[in-house]
Amino acid sequence: MTNKEAYKLISVLMDIQASAGTKLEHAKNQTLKNASAFIEAYNDKLEDLNIDYCSTDDKGNIIRTAQGHYLFTKDNQRALSKELKKFMDSDVIVPFEIVSTGDKKGLSEPLVEYLAQAGFVRERLRVV
């Protein structure tokens, strides 16, 4: 799993409205809890990259916009974009356990397909 895939899975799980007390809610909450170290490391890495490539004044102080965002030169923005792509496409920075569930109640079919591919939703075995 890449950092991009892990980030997408976490974002999707955070948006899922699972009914209280369901297996879906438990799996969602447990997976997000397991991913907390990933989320922290991911945010730290993004912050480090921004600091590495942002503009600085003559004294080395970071230059920010009026809104508090980092300011970048055109060349540094391009370099940052390349580094971000490399980071997002690399293997997950901190692995985490995905707690899977067979509970798909309230999930759309495309969402179930995506979550099954990610290992969050598992299909129940059928006896033939």
Secondary structure, DSSP 8 states (H G I E B T S, - for coil): -BHHHHHHHHHHHHH----TTSHHHHHHHHHHHHTHHHHHHHHHHHHHHHHHHS-B-TTS-B-B-TTS-B---HHHHHHHHHHHHHHHHSB-SS------BS--TT--HHHHHHHHHHTSB-------
